[in-house]
Amino acid sequence: MPYTRNIAFTVLIKINGRLKEFNFRRRSSSLYDVDTNDERGERYFFKAEYLHDRWAVSGADLPAWLSQGEKIIADTLLEQEKTFQPA
């Protein structure tokens, strides 16, 4: 039985002038479950998927600040992915 490594991490990302905590859980090499919340405490769950050589955010009823922060989220994922590669 092949061993599947569970990867989960939390990162603070500045989007729209505010630091937000993002929780990532890797489902496969090209898919993460992500959650974060806004200033009112409302939690948003979405997916980050590697499509066409870039990370894309997808989910239902996401606020504009999340869509606008897609590039920052993608850059963070690329940076974190480097730490998972064996040396």
N, CA, C and O atoms as a printed pandas DataFrame, in Angstrom:
     atom_number atom_name residue_name chain_id  residue_number  x_coord  y_coord  z_coord
0              1         N          MET        A               1    0.843   -1.178    0.000
1              2        CA          MET        A               1    0.000    0.000    0.000
2              3         C          MET        A               1    0.891    1.246    0.000
3              4         O          MET        A               1    1.740    1.388    0.881
4              5         N          PRO        A               2    0.716    2.151   -0.970
5              6        CA          PRO        A               2    1.563    3.339   -1.032
6              7         C          PRO        A               2    1.233    4.301    0.108
7              8         O          PRO        A               2    0.087    4.426    0.538
8              9         N          TYR        A               3    2.260    4.958    0.568
9             10        CA          TYR        A               3    2.126    5.932    1.644
10            11         C          TYR        A               3    1.761    7.291    1.047
11            12         O          TYR        A               3    2.451    7.785    0.155
12            13         N          THR        A               4    0.688    7.889    1.533
13            14        CA          THR        A               4    0.282    9.224    1.108
14            15         C          THR        A               4    0.550   10.191    2.249
15            16         O          THR        A               4    0.022   10.036    3.350
16            17         N          ARG        A               5    1.356   11.165    1.977
17            18        CA          ARG        A               5    1.741   12.138    2.988
18            19         C          ARG        A               5    0.638   13.191    3.157
19            20         O          ARG        A               5    0.204   13.807    2.184
20            21         N          ASN        A               6    0.196   13.387    4.395
21            22        CA          ASN        A               6   -0.809   14.408    4.689
22            23         C          ASN        A               6   -0.095   15.739    4.901
23            24         O          ASN        A               6    0.753   15.858    5.786
24            25         N          ILE        A               7   -0.429   16.719    4.106
25            26        CA          ILE        A               7    0.211   18.026    4.203
26            27         C          ILE        A               7   -0.859   19.062    4.503
27            28         O          ILE        A               7   -1.833   19.209    3.765
28            29         N          ALA        A               8   -0.656   19.772    5.594
29            30        CA          ALA        A               8   -1.554   20.864    5.980
30            31         C          ALA        A               8   -0.694   21.970    6.579
31            32         O          ALA        A               8    0.271   21.697    7.293
32            33         N          PHE        A               9   -1.042   23.202    6.289
33            34        CA          PHE        A               9   -0.278   24.321    6.829
34            35         C          PHE        A               9   -1.160   25.562    6.889
35            36         O          PHE        A               9   -2.184   25.657    6.213
36            37         N          THR        A              10   -0.734   26.501    7.711
37            38        CA          THR        A              10   -1.428   27.773    7.883
38            39         C          THR        A              10   -0.458   28.891    7.541
39            40         O          THR        A              10    0.701   28.866    7.955
40            41         N          VAL        A              11   -0.933   29.868    6.787
41            42        CA          VAL        A              11   -0.095   30.981    6.355
42            43         C          VAL        A              11   -0.874   32.279    6.532
43            44         O          VAL        A              11   -2.073   32.337    6.262
44            45         N          LEU        A              12   -0.179   33.320    6.989
45            46        CA          LEU        A              12   -0.773   34.657    7.025
46            47         C          LEU        A              12   -0.477   35.336    5.696
47            48         O          LEU        A              12    0.676   35.425    5.275
48            49         N          ILE        A              13   -1.526   35.813    5.040
49            50        CA          ILE        A              13   -1.392   36.470    3.742
50            51         C          ILE        A              13   -2.069   37.834    3.835
51            52         O          ILE        A              13   -3.187   37.955    4.335
52            53         N          LYS        A              14   -1.371   38.860    3.342
53            54        CA          LYS        A              14   -1.955   40.198    3.346
54            55         C          LYS        A              14   -2.732   40.407    2.051
55            56         O          LYS        A              14   -2.156   40.453    0.964
56            57         N          ILE        A              15   -4.031   40.531    2.187
57            58        CA          ILE        A              15   -4.923   40.767    1.047
58            59         C          ILE        A              15   -5.824   41.945    1.389
59            60         O          ILE        A              15   -6.394   42.014    2.478
60            61         N          ASN        A              16   -5.940   42.860    0.449
61            62        CA          ASN        A              16   -6.821   44.009    0.626
62            63         C          ASN        A              16   -6.429   44.841    1.850
63            64         O          ASN        A              16   -7.286   45.402    2.533
64            65         N          GLY        A              17   -5.121   44.910    2.114
65            66        CA          GLY        A              17   -4.614   45.720    3.212
66            67         C          GLY        A              17   -4.721   45.099    4.588
67            68         O          GLY        A              17   -4.418   45.761    5.581
68            69         N          ARG        A              18   -5.144   43.839    4.680
69            70        CA          ARG        A              18   -5.300   43.177    5.981
70            71         C          ARG        A              18   -4.668   41.796    5.964
71            72         O          ARG        A              18   -4.720   41.084    4.962
72            73         N          LEU        A              19   -4.067   41.430    7.095
73            74        CA          LEU        A              19   -3.520   40.082    7.236
74            75         C          LEU        A              19   -4.654   39.105    7.493
75            76         O          LEU        A              19   -5.503   39.321    8.358
76            77         N          LYS        A              20   -4.647   38.042    6.734
77            78        CA          LYS        A              20   -5.682   37.013    6.895
78            79         C          LYS        A              20   -4.997   35.669    7.055
79            80         O          LYS        A              20   -3.968   35.402    6.434
80            81         N          GLU        A              21   -5.582   34.826    7.895
81            82        CA          GLU        A              21   -5.058   33.484    8.112
82            83         C          GLU        A              21   -5.716   32.525    7.125
83            84         O          GLU        A              21   -6.941   32.426    7.063
84            85         N          PHE        A              22   -4.892   31.825    6.359
85            86        CA          PHE        A              22   -5.371   30.835    5.397
86            87         C          PHE        A              22   -4.895   29.458    5.829
87            88         O          PHE        A              22   -3.715   29.263    6.121
88            89         N          ASN        A              23   -5.812   28.511    5.868
89            90        CA          ASN        A              23   -5.502   27.120    6.209
90            91         C          ASN        A              23   -5.590   26.290    4.938
91            92         O          ASN        A              23   -6.605   26.310    4.242
92            93         N          PHE        A              24   -4.522   25.563    4.641
93            94        CA          PHE        A              24   -4.436   24.759    3.424
94            95         C          PHE        A              24   -4.331   23.288    3.792
95            96         O          PHE        A              24   -3.640   22.933    4.746
96            97         N          ARG        A              25   -5.009   22.434    3.045
97            98        CA          ARG        A              25   -4.872   20.979    3.185
98            99         C          ARG        A              25   -4.751   20.389    1.796
99           100         O          ARG        A              25   -5.628   20.548    0.948
100          101         N          ARG        A              26   -3.648   19.709    1.591
101          102        CA          ARG        A              26   -3.364   19.136    0.269
102          103         C          ARG        A              26   -4.170   17.861    0.060
103          104         O          ARG        A              26   -4.104   16.938    0.871
104          105         N          ARG        A              27   -4.936   17.813   -1.036
105          106        CA          ARG        A              27   -5.722   16.630   -1.399
106          107         C          ARG        A              27   -4.992   15.787   -2.436
107          108         O          ARG        A              27   -5.069   14.558   -2.420
108          109         N          SER        A              28   -4.288   16.459   -3.331
109          110        CA          SER        A              28   -3.466   15.787   -4.340
110          111         C          SER        A              28   -2.397   16.790   -4.761
111          112         O          SER        A              28   -2.361   17.911   -4.254
112          113         N          SER        A              29   -1.538   16.394   -5.674
113          114        CA          SER        A              29   -0.468   17.299   -6.088
114          115         C          SER        A              29   -1.004   18.546   -6.789
115          116         O          SER        A              29   -0.277   19.527   -6.943
116          117         N          SER        A              30   -2.257   18.516   -7.212
117          118        CA          SER        A              30   -2.813   19.667   -7.926
118          119         C          SER        A              30   -4.082   20.233   -7.285
119          120         O          SER        A              30   -4.802   21.002   -7.923
120          121         N          LEU        A              31   -4.365   19.862   -6.030
121          122        CA          LEU        A              31   -5.600   20.331   -5.395
122          123         C          LEU        A              31   -5.417   20.536   -3.892
123          124         O          LEU        A              31   -4.896   19.668   -3.191
124          125         N          TYR        A              32   -5.853   21.697   -3.413
125          126        CA          TYR        A              32   -5.869   22.014   -1.988
126          127         C          TYR        A              32   -7.272   22.436   -1.577
127          128         O          TYR        A              32   -7.982   23.093   -2.339
128          129         N          ASP        A              33   -7.663   22.054   -0.370
129          130        CA          ASP        A              33   -8.829   22.640    0.279
130          131         C          ASP        A              33   -8.295   23.811    1.093
131          132         O          ASP        A              33   -7.283   23.681    1.782
132          133         N          VAL        A              34   -8.968   24.954    1.016
133          134        CA          VAL        A              34   -8.500   26.159    1.699
134          135         C          VAL        A              34   -9.670   26.771    2.454
135          136         O          VAL        A              34  -10.813   26.731    1.998
136          137         N          ASP        A              35   -9.363   27.342    3.622
137          138        CA          ASP        A              35  -10.390   28.116    4.314
138          139         C          ASP        A              35   -9.763   29.339    4.955
139          140         O          ASP        A              35   -8.587   29.346    5.318
140          141         N          THR        A              36  -10.578   30.369    5.082
141          142        CA          THR        A              36  -10.173   31.614    5.712
142          143         C          THR        A              36  -11.440   32.304    6.207
143          144         O          THR        A              36  -12.548   31.842    5.934
144          145         N          ASN        A              37  -11.282   33.403    6.929
145          146        CA          ASN        A              37  -12.472   34.137    7.365
146          147         C          ASN        A              37  -12.278   35.627    7.145
147          148         O          ASN        A              37  -11.161   36.099    6.934
148          149         N          ASP        A              38  -13.382   36.358    7.196
149          150        CA          ASP        A              38  -13.319   37.802    7.024
150          151         C          ASP        A              38  -13.353   38.490    8.385
151          152         O          ASP        A              38  -13.300   37.829    9.423
152          153         N          GLU        A              39  -13.439   39.805    8.377
153          154        CA          GLU        A              39  -13.406   40.590    9.618
154          155         C          GLU        A              39  -14.587   40.301   10.536
155          156         O          GLU        A              39  -14.485   40.477   11.750
156          157         N          ARG        A              40  -15.702   39.861    9.971
157          158        CA          ARG        A              40  -16.896   39.561   10.773
158          159         C          ARG        A              40  -16.909   38.124   11.281
159          160         O          ARG        A              40  -17.829   37.719   11.991
160          161         N          GLY        A              41  -15.882   37.354   10.913
161          162        CA          GLY        A              41  -15.802   35.971   11.365
162          163         C          GLY        A              41  -16.478   34.974   10.446
163          164         O          GLY        A              41  -16.543   33.785   10.757
164          165         N          GLU        A              42  -16.982   35.449    9.315
165          166        CA          GLU        A              42  -17.615   34.537    8.364
166          167         C          GLU        A              42  -16.531   33.731    7.655
167          168         O          GLU        A              42  -15.595   34.295    7.088
168          169         N          ARG        A              43  -16.665   32.416    7.692
169          170        CA          ARG        A              43  -15.644   31.520    7.136
170          171         C          ARG        A              43  -15.972   31.173    5.693
171          172         O          ARG        A              43  -17.125   30.925    5.338
172          173         N          TYR        A              44  -14.932   31.162    4.873
173          174        CA          TYR        A              44  -15.061   30.823    3.452
174          175         C          TYR        A              44  -14.234   29.582    3.153
175          176         O          TYR        A              44  -13.063   29.498    3.524
176          177         N          PHE        A              45  -14.844   28.632    2.486
177          178        CA          PHE        A              45  -14.183   27.398    2.077
178          179         C          PHE        A              45  -14.111   27.392    0.555
179          180         O          PHE        A              45  -15.097   27.674   -0.127
180          181         N          PHE        A              46  -12.947   27.072    0.041
181          182        CA          PHE        A              46  -12.787   27.029   -1.409
182          183         C          PHE        A              46  -11.660   26.077   -1.780
183          184         O          PHE        A              46  -10.979   25.531   -0.912
184          185         N          LYS        A              47  -11.475   25.889   -3.067
185          186        CA          LYS        A              47  -10.437   25.007   -3.596
186          187         C          LYS        A              47   -9.394   25.846   -4.317
187          188         O          LYS        A              47   -9.703   26.877   -4.915
188          189         N          ALA        A              48   -8.162   25.385   -4.248
189          190        CA          ALA        A              48   -7.084   25.928   -5.071
190          191         C          ALA        A              48   -6.609   24.768   -5.929
191          192         O          ALA        A              48   -6.143   23.750   -5.418
192          193         N          GLU        A              49   -6.732   24.936   -7.236
193          194        CA          GLU        A              49   -6.419   23.843   -8.157
194          195         C          GLU        A              49   -5.389   24.304   -9.180
195          196         O          GLU        A              49   -5.467   25.415   -9.705
196          197         N          TYR        A              50   -4.423   23.432   -9.452
197          198        CA          TYR        A              50   -3.381   23.735  -10.432
198          199         C          TYR        A              50   -3.890   23.373  -11.818
199          200         O          TYR        A              50   -3.977   22.198  -12.175
200          201         N          LEU        A              51   -4.225   24.398  -12.596
201          202        CA          LEU        A              51   -4.768   24.220  -13.944
202          203         C          LEU        A              51   -3.991   25.085  -14.926
203          204         O          LEU        A              51   -3.728   26.257  -14.653
204          205         N          HIS        A              52   -3.629   24.519  -16.054
205          206        CA          HIS        A              52   -2.975   25.281  -17.125
206          207         C          HIS        A              52   -1.752   26.045  -16.613
207          208         O          HIS        A              52   -1.578   27.227  -16.910
208          209         N          ASP        A              53   -0.918   25.362  -15.850
209          210        CA          ASP        A              53    0.354   25.910  -15.339
210          211         C          ASP        A              53    0.193   27.070  -14.359
211          212         O          ASP        A              53    1.079   27.917  -14.250
212          213         N          ARG        A              54   -0.932   27.112  -13.648
213          214        CA          ARG        A              54   -1.087   28.134  -12.596
214          215         C          ARG        A              54   -2.109   27.661  -11.575
215          216         O          ARG        A              54   -2.944   26.804  -11.865
216          217         N          TRP        A              55   -2.032   28.229  -10.375
217          218        CA          TRP        A              55   -3.002   27.924   -9.328
218          219         C          TRP        A              55   -4.220   28.811   -9.520
219          220         O          TRP        A              55   -4.086   30.018   -9.718
220          221         N          ALA        A              56   -5.401   28.221   -9.462
221          222        CA          ALA        A              56   -6.656   28.954   -9.619
222          223         C          ALA        A              56   -7.546   28.685   -8.408
223          224         O          ALA        A              56   -7.605   27.563   -7.906
224          225         N          VAL        A              57   -8.229   29.718   -7.949
225          226        CA          VAL        A              57   -9.140   29.629   -6.809
226          227         C          VAL        A              57  -10.549   29.428   -7.338
227          228         O          VAL        A              57  -10.974   30.120   -8.264
228          229         N          SER        A              58  -11.282   28.475   -6.748
229          230        CA          SER        A              58  -12.668   28.264   -7.165
230          231         C          SER        A              58  -13.527   27.925   -5.959
231          232         O          SER        A              58  -13.094   27.223   -5.046
232          233         N          GLY        A              59  -14.735   28.429   -5.972
233          234        CA          GLY        A              59  -15.672   28.167   -4.893
234          235         C          GLY        A              59  -16.945   28.959   -5.116
235          236         O          GLY        A              59  -16.993   29.873   -5.939
236          237         N          ALA        A              60  -17.960   28.598   -4.378
237          238        CA          ALA        A              60  -19.254   29.267   -4.509
238          239         C          ALA        A              60  -19.310   30.496   -3.608
239          240         O          ALA        A              60  -18.877   30.456   -2.456
240          241         N          ASP        A              61  -19.840   31.570   -4.139
241          242        CA          ASP        A              61  -20.102   32.802   -3.376
242          243         C          ASP        A              61  -18.867   33.345   -2.670
243          244         O          ASP        A              61  -18.940   33.722   -1.501
244          245         N          LEU        A              62  -17.739   33.389   -3.363
245          246        CA          LEU        A              62  -16.532   33.958   -2.769
246          247         C          LEU        A              62  -16.583   35.479   -2.858
247          248         O          LEU        A              62  -17.029   36.027   -3.866
248          249         N          PRO        A              63  -16.128   36.165   -1.807
249          250        CA          PRO        A              63  -16.126   37.629   -1.853
250          251         C          PRO        A              63  -15.082   38.140   -2.854
251          252         O          PRO        A              63  -14.155   37.419   -3.225
252          253         N          ALA        A              64  -15.248   39.373   -3.275
253          254        CA          ALA        A              64  -14.357   39.962   -4.280
254          255         C          ALA        A              64  -12.909   39.993   -3.804
255          256         O          ALA        A              64  -12.000   39.784   -4.608
256          257         N          TRP        A              65  -12.669   40.251   -2.508
257          258        CA          TRP        A              65  -11.290   40.338   -2.031
258          259         C          TRP        A              65  -10.553   39.013   -2.182
259          260         O          TRP        A              65   -9.333   39.007   -2.349
260          261         N          LEU        A              66  -11.269   37.888   -2.126
261          262        CA          LEU        A              66  -10.628   36.588   -2.336
262          263         C          LEU        A              66  -10.269   36.394   -3.800
263          264         O          LEU        A              66   -9.179   35.915   -4.112
264          265         N          SER        A              67  -11.153   36.750   -4.682
265          266        CA          SER        A              67  -10.869   36.635   -6.115
266          267         C          SER        A              67   -9.731   37.564   -6.516
267          268         O          SER        A              67   -8.886   37.197   -7.332
268          269         N          GLN        A              68   -9.706   38.755   -5.951
269          270        CA          GLN        A              68   -8.652   39.714   -6.257
270          271         C          GLN        A              68   -7.302   39.260   -5.708
271          272         O          GLN        A              68   -6.259   39.640   -6.240
272          273         N          GLY        A              69   -7.312   38.460   -4.662
273          274        CA          GLY        A              69   -6.080   37.965   -4.048
274          275         C          GLY        A              69   -5.592   36.645   -4.614
275          276         O          GLY        A              69   -4.684   36.032   -4.051
276          277         N          GLU        A              70   -6.176   36.195   -5.718
277          278        CA          GLU        A              70   -5.824   34.886   -6.285
278          279         C          GLU        A              70   -4.331   34.781   -6.602
279          280         O          GLU        A              70   -3.727   33.742   -6.338
280          281         N          LYS        A              71   -3.726   35.824   -7.158
281          282        CA          LYS        A              71   -2.298   35.794   -7.501
282          283         C          LYS        A              71   -1.447   35.645   -6.252
283          284         O          LYS        A              71   -0.471   34.894   -6.262
284          285         N          ILE        A              72   -1.789   36.332   -5.192
285          286        CA          ILE        A              72   -1.036   36.243   -3.935
286          287         C          ILE        A              72   -1.164   34.839   -3.352
287          288         O          ILE        A              72   -0.177   34.278   -2.874
288          289         N          ILE        A              73   -2.353   34.271   -3.385
289          290        CA          ILE        A              73   -2.574   32.901   -2.896
290          291         C          ILE        A              73   -1.768   31.921   -3.742
291          292         O          ILE        A              73   -1.146   31.003   -3.207
292          293         N          ALA        A              74   -1.775   32.113   -5.062
293          294        CA          ALA        A              74   -1.018   31.238   -5.965
294          295         C          ALA        A              74    0.479   31.320   -5.681
295          296         O          ALA        A              74    1.158   30.294   -5.641
296          297         N          ASP        A              75    0.996   32.526   -5.486
297          298        CA          ASP        A              75    2.421   32.689   -5.179
298          299         C          ASP        A              75    2.781   32.008   -3.864
299          300         O          ASP        A              75    3.845   31.401   -3.747
300          301         N          THR        A              76    1.900   32.109   -2.881
301          302        CA          THR        A              76    2.126   31.455   -1.592
302          303         C          THR        A              76    2.166   29.942   -1.757
303          304         O          THR        A              76    3.027   29.279   -1.178
304          305         N          LEU        A              77    1.252   29.394   -2.532
305          306        CA          LEU        A              77    1.245   27.947   -2.772
306          307         C          LEU        A              77    2.515   27.491   -3.481
307          308         O          LEU        A              77    3.086   26.462   -3.118
308          309         N          LEU        A              78    2.961   28.231   -4.475
309          310        CA          LEU        A              78    4.199   27.874   -5.173
310          311         C          LEU        A              78    5.384   27.874   -4.215
311          312         O          LEU        A              78    6.234   26.986   -4.268
312          313         N          GLU        A              79    5.435   28.867   -3.345
313          314        CA          GLU        A              79    6.513   28.954   -2.357
314          315         C          GLU        A              79    6.459   27.781   -1.379
315          316         O          GLU        A              79    7.489   27.180   -1.076
316          317         N          GLN        A              80    5.274   27.457   -0.890
317          318        CA          GLN        A              80    5.123   26.345    0.053
318          319         C          GLN        A              80    5.418   25.003   -0.606
319          320         O          GLN        A              80    5.995   24.118    0.025
320          321         N          GLU        A              81    5.029   24.843   -1.866
321          322        CA          GLU        A              81    5.263   23.587   -2.582
322          323         C          GLU        A              81    6.757   23.261   -2.653
323          324         O          GLU        A              81    7.134   22.090   -2.634
324          325         N          LYS        A              82    7.599   24.278   -2.734
325          326        CA          LYS        A              82    9.050   24.058   -2.788
326          327         C          LYS        A              82    9.549   23.356   -1.532
327          328         O          LYS        A              82   10.498   22.574   -1.591
328          329         N          THR        A              83    8.916   23.633   -0.399
329          330        CA          THR        A              83    9.378   23.038    0.861
330          331         C          THR        A              83    8.984   21.574    0.983
331          332         O          THR        A              83    9.540   20.864    1.821
332          333         N          PHE        A              84    8.042   21.099    0.170
333          334        CA          PHE        A              84    7.596   19.706    0.242
334          335         C          PHE        A              84    8.417   18.782   -0.639
335          336         O          PHE        A              84    8.340   17.562   -0.497
336          337         N          GLN        A              85    9.204   19.351   -1.551
337          338        CA          GLN        A              85    9.981   18.531   -2.472
338          339         C          GLN        A              85   11.183   17.939   -1.747
339          340         O          GLN        A              85   11.873   18.647   -1.014
340          341         N          PRO        A              86   11.443   16.639   -1.945
341          342        CA          PRO        A              86   12.617   16.040   -1.309
342          343         C          PRO        A              86   13.897   16.657   -1.853
343          344         O          PRO        A              86   13.985   17.000   -3.032
344          345         N          ALA        A              87   14.876   16.792   -0.985
345          346        CA          ALA        A              87   16.147   17.421   -1.374
346          347         C          ALA        A              87   16.985   16.516   -2.238
347          348         O          ALA        A              87   18.082   16.895   -2.649
